[in-house]
Each structure stands twice: as structure tokens, then as C-alpha cells.
Amino acid sequence: MIDVADPYDCLKCPLLDCPGLRPLDEKQRAYMNGIKQGERRFERGDPLVHEDEDVRHLYSVLEGVLIRYRTLEDGRRQIVNFMFPGDLVGLQGAFDEPSSHSVEALIPSRLCHFKRSDFVHLIKDNPQLGYDVTWLAAKEETALEGHIVSLGQRSAKERVVFLAVWLLDRALATCVAHDGNALSIPVTQSQIADMLGLSLVHTNRTIRALDKEGLVEWNAREIRVPDMGKASEYANFDRSRKGHRPYI
């Protein structure tokens, strides 16, 4: 973790032009700039939140992608979700309890950080921003529902396709990916297995089968979905509902 010496002014937030994010108005950005504590950089693998620790800050993702996960006593890990620009880190759990999960950077990431205590005043002073915080929490639950359905009902192929389309859809909306339906991100097969509840061998076979069928091309450095419409239909992923997400 490195504190950024020259943080962005919230009035010139780099997320303003992301197609899937709803920009704050000037007054809201000025308020956030007033309570912002600074920015921090995290390299791949750097921890942001540790399970069972008291978290004193909330973070808003400016750049990069992070993973949220829980670890069992024997070392097994379940990846719960991926976090993209505009997502609020530290919101997932009661404010007055230790964190129930860990968060680490999947790729080099940059985040704004705020005091948790300031969000009590934010909700009181700016009802719309308070609503947006609630919306983000609800949206996180919706995403988890999709992943739970994958674990419980989808076949291995459907799980992998759903995850690939979901990741690429989020990446396109938040300026992490741009052209060619490709996302340059080092998600290992072991991490895919952790997310989807599959064995490493089964994950490898499934990815190779999907590559042959032209649905998903997934290697150590990139995810590519040649036909998003076809893949979305295969995994029953509804892109038509996607709107502009607020961010803090």
C-alpha cells in the first residue's frame, strides 16, 4: 500500500466519463472532496482489508479490480465477489463489527479512502448520497444472488460463461475494458475454481471446452467473449437491466 502524493480533486474525478457510472453533480463532488482523506495505491496481491480486523475506513475504487473472499481454517478460500471502479469497499458488513472477509488487489489499483464515521454525517447532510450508499449495498446483494445461483443451479459451463460475461460487462461499464470484448486481467484457473466451487481439473476442462465452442476464451492474462449476446443467452445473463451505477 502506498499513499498517493497527488490525489485527484473529486471535481475532476476520472470516473466521470465511464459509460456505466452515473456522475455526481458538482455539489456532491465538492462534499466528497471535503471528507476525502486521500488516495492509496495497491499492487497485485496487496491486502486492503483483513478478515476479522476492525476497519476504520471506507474505500471507493478509482482504478483497478479487487477480489473479496473468505478463508476457512484449513486454508481453503471462497472468492465472494470482484470489485470494480465505483464500488465502495468496506460497506459489506456492519459498521461496528470486525470485517467478515478479506479484500486484496487483483491488479494494480487506486482507491479513495474516507473515515467510516464521516458517513453518518454524509447520510444526514446529503440524503441522495445516503440513498446511493444504500443502493450500492443492495446492488452488491443482487450480484451475490447471481453467484449463489451459479453455485447451486448452473452447470460448470454455465458458471464459467456467466462469470466471464459478468466480469466483462462490469469492465466495459467502468472503463477497465474497452474494445474487442476482451478484459486484460490475470484471473488464474485456481481463482476461477475458488469463485465457482469447482475443482481445478474440472475448471481446466470446462475452459478448454468453452474455447472450442467459441463461447469464452480465458487464459492467464485475458478473458475474451467473442459474442456477448450469444454468451449472455447461454448463461441466462440479462444485460438489458444494466443501468448507470452511482458511485461515492
Legacy VTK file of the C-alpha trace (Angstrom):
# vtk DataFile Version 3.0
C-alpha trace
ASCII
DATASET POLYDATA
POINTS 248 float
0.000 0.000 0.000
1.288 3.454 -0.932
-0.314 6.791 -0.110
-0.702 8.813 -3.313
1.122 12.141 -3.065
-1.028 13.927 -5.660
-4.635 12.703 -5.321
-7.398 13.635 -7.739
-9.692 16.541 -6.987
-13.181 14.995 -6.763
-14.474 17.774 -9.027
-12.280 16.234 -11.753
-12.926 12.601 -10.846
-11.582 10.182 -13.504
-14.807 8.154 -13.271
-16.924 10.972 -14.729
-16.690 9.618 -18.272
-17.271 5.915 -17.562
-20.391 4.868 -19.516
-21.851 2.654 -16.795
-21.471 5.104 -13.925
-23.764 7.965 -13.016
-21.644 11.028 -12.201
-22.228 13.005 -9.040
-23.295 16.598 -9.504
-20.804 19.353 -8.708
-22.174 19.988 -5.209
-21.944 16.298 -4.311
-18.390 16.052 -5.639
-17.389 19.115 -3.623
-18.811 17.480 -0.469
-16.944 14.227 -1.106
-13.749 16.185 -1.749
-14.189 17.760 1.692
-14.317 14.441 3.566
-11.869 12.509 1.407
-8.777 11.522 3.400
-6.583 10.832 0.388
-5.805 8.054 -2.081
-3.854 4.833 -1.842
-2.270 2.537 -4.405
-2.216 -1.229 -4.080
-0.185 -3.637 -6.205
-1.449 -7.058 -7.289
-1.863 -9.234 -4.205
-1.679 -6.354 -1.717
-4.275 -6.694 1.066
-6.739 -3.877 1.603
-8.916 -5.490 4.290
-8.107 -8.468 6.500
-10.753 -10.829 7.803
-11.615 -10.225 11.492
-9.889 -6.827 11.646
-11.575 -3.592 12.660
-11.928 -1.473 9.533
-11.761 2.263 10.184
-12.040 3.422 6.572
-14.264 3.013 3.551
-12.698 2.983 0.105
-14.045 3.938 -3.301
-12.319 2.206 -6.209
-10.864 4.655 -8.757
-8.764 2.251 -10.821
-8.200 -1.477 -10.946
-10.041 -4.593 -9.810
-10.064 -6.246 -6.386
-11.377 -9.537 -5.010
-13.371 -10.086 -1.820
-13.037 -13.510 -0.214
-13.383 -15.597 2.930
-10.882 -18.165 4.159
-11.598 -21.373 6.067
-9.419 -22.581 8.930
-7.737 -25.177 6.698
-6.705 -22.519 4.181
-9.393 -23.085 1.569
-10.689 -19.856 0.091
-14.032 -18.793 -1.362
-13.947 -15.734 -3.600
-17.212 -13.940 -2.925
-17.091 -11.096 -5.431
-14.971 -8.871 -7.659
-14.869 -5.106 -7.145
-14.569 -2.561 -9.960
-14.204 1.233 -10.229
-17.100 2.964 -8.486
-17.574 0.172 -5.939
-17.437 1.009 -2.250
-15.110 -1.258 -0.244
-15.832 -1.717 3.450
-19.579 -1.373 3.036
-20.060 -5.143 3.064
-20.708 -5.763 6.762
-21.905 -3.966 9.868
-20.046 -0.725 10.531
-19.440 -1.582 14.194
-18.198 -5.152 13.721
-14.893 -6.650 12.520
-14.693 -7.479 8.840
-16.116 -10.865 7.884
-13.946 -11.066 4.761
-10.659 -10.035 3.182
-10.090 -7.795 0.165
-6.970 -7.714 -1.999
-5.955 -6.150 -5.281
-6.205 -8.417 -8.308
-4.398 -5.879 -10.484
-2.698 -2.575 -9.538
-5.469 -0.446 -8.047
-6.033 3.089 -6.811
-8.664 3.933 -4.205
-10.001 6.990 -2.385
-10.312 6.496 1.351
-12.720 8.015 3.845
-13.343 7.732 7.577
-16.252 5.426 8.321
-17.522 7.873 10.923
-17.938 10.589 8.276
-20.607 8.519 6.532
-23.012 9.073 9.430
-22.901 12.793 8.639
-22.987 12.112 4.893
-26.297 10.284 5.192
-27.717 13.121 7.304
-26.353 16.043 5.245
-26.818 14.543 1.764
-29.873 12.264 1.537
-29.201 11.500 -2.150
-25.659 10.343 -1.370
-27.062 8.338 1.531
-29.528 6.728 -0.860
-26.663 5.910 -3.231
-24.763 4.173 -0.421
-27.865 2.060 0.263
-28.256 1.382 -3.463
-24.667 0.146 -3.704
-25.245 -2.201 -0.768
-28.401 -3.547 -2.409
-26.618 -3.991 -5.738
-23.875 -5.967 -4.022
-26.555 -8.313 -2.684
-28.022 -8.684 -6.177
-24.615 -9.642 -7.556
-24.186 -12.204 -4.794
-27.571 -13.701 -5.673
-26.338 -14.283 -9.212
-23.203 -16.008 -7.955
-25.204 -18.135 -5.497
-27.488 -19.288 -8.305
-24.372 -20.302 -10.245
-23.087 -22.370 -7.322
-26.428 -24.036 -6.731
-28.072 -24.473 -10.126
-25.840 -23.758 -13.118
-23.697 -26.368 -14.815
-19.919 -25.935 -14.835
-20.014 -24.451 -18.338
-22.821 -22.078 -17.424
-20.952 -20.972 -14.297
-17.805 -20.082 -16.220
-19.700 -18.306 -19.010
-21.828 -16.367 -16.511
-18.728 -15.229 -14.614
-16.906 -14.243 -17.815
-19.855 -12.230 -19.137
-20.466 -10.611 -15.740
-16.808 -9.596 -15.419
-16.615 -8.224 -18.951
-19.914 -6.381 -18.599
-18.672 -4.672 -15.412
-15.295 -3.927 -17.001
-16.834 -2.302 -20.086
-19.116 -0.162 -17.921
-16.268 1.076 -15.716
-13.553 1.744 -18.320
-11.425 -1.240 -17.270
-12.035 -2.813 -20.700
-12.704 -1.049 -23.973
-12.768 -2.723 -27.386
-12.936 -6.271 -28.674
-14.951 -7.768 -25.794
-11.666 -8.518 -24.034
-10.570 -7.903 -20.467
-6.875 -7.986 -19.652
-6.869 -9.373 -16.144
-4.791 -12.142 -14.544
-7.501 -14.392 -13.113
-5.943 -17.827 -12.597
-7.806 -21.078 -13.018
-7.330 -21.629 -9.307
-9.148 -18.343 -8.596
-11.928 -19.299 -11.011
-12.279 -22.603 -9.164
-12.376 -20.713 -5.838
-15.157 -18.479 -7.116
-17.273 -21.163 -8.748
-16.907 -24.094 -6.351
-15.238 -26.326 -8.950
-12.137 -28.483 -8.746
-9.082 -27.207 -10.587
-9.211 -30.165 -13.004
-12.896 -29.574 -13.772
-12.250 -25.860 -14.266
-9.450 -26.570 -16.746
-11.590 -28.992 -18.759
-14.522 -26.591 -18.794
-12.451 -23.653 -20.030
-10.937 -25.762 -22.815
-14.407 -26.949 -23.889
-15.790 -23.396 -23.962
-12.820 -22.242 -26.015
-13.520 -24.929 -28.616
-17.182 -23.926 -28.736
-16.271 -20.268 -29.260
-18.144 -19.052 -26.179
-15.297 -17.892 -23.912
-11.542 -17.603 -24.424
-9.912 -17.481 -20.992
-6.170 -17.598 -20.425
-3.840 -16.492 -17.638
-3.857 -12.870 -18.801
-7.108 -12.200 -20.635
-10.794 -13.018 -20.822
-12.424 -12.674 -24.233
-16.060 -13.280 -25.117
-16.354 -13.282 -28.931
-20.143 -12.872 -28.942
-21.567 -11.235 -25.801
-25.143 -11.788 -26.949
-24.662 -15.497 -27.533
-22.746 -15.986 -24.282
-25.303 -13.979 -22.280
-28.126 -16.098 -23.643
-26.206 -19.300 -22.872
-25.671 -18.286 -19.230
-29.080 -16.580 -18.825
-27.356 -13.272 -18.075
-29.687 -10.320 -18.641
-27.684 -7.317 -19.871
-30.836 -5.318 -20.654
-31.316 -4.461 -16.967
-27.944 -2.823 -16.619
-28.177 0.877 -15.875
-25.939 3.609 -14.572
-24.499 2.787 -11.164
-23.953 5.584 -8.655
-20.576 5.931 -7.023
-19.280 7.776 -3.995
LINES 1 249
248 0 1 2 3 4 5 6 7 8 9 10 11 12 13 14 15 16 17 18 19 20 21 22 23 24 25 26 27 28 29 30 31 32 33 34 35 36 37 38 39 40 41 42 43 44 45 46 47 48 49 50 51 52 53 54 55 56 57 58 59 60 61 62 63 64 65 66 67 68 69 70 71 72 73 74 75 76 77 78 79 80 81 82 83 84 85 86 87 88 89 90 91 92 93 94 95 96 97 98 99 100 101 102 103 104 105 106 107 108 109 110 111 112 113 114 115 116 117 118 119 120 121 122 123 124 125 126 127 128 129 130 131 132 133 134 135 136 137 138 139 140 141 142 143 144 145 146 147 148 149 150 151 152 153 154 155 156 157 158 159 160 161 162 163 164 165 166 167 168 169 170 171 172 173 174 175 176 177 178 179 180 181 182 183 184 185 186 187 188 189 190 191 192 193 194 195 196 197 198 199 200 201 202 203 204 205 206 207 208 209 210 211 212 213 214 215 216 217 218 219 220 221 222 223 224 225 226 227 228 229 230 231 232 233 234 235 236 237 238 239 240 241 242 243 244 245 246 247
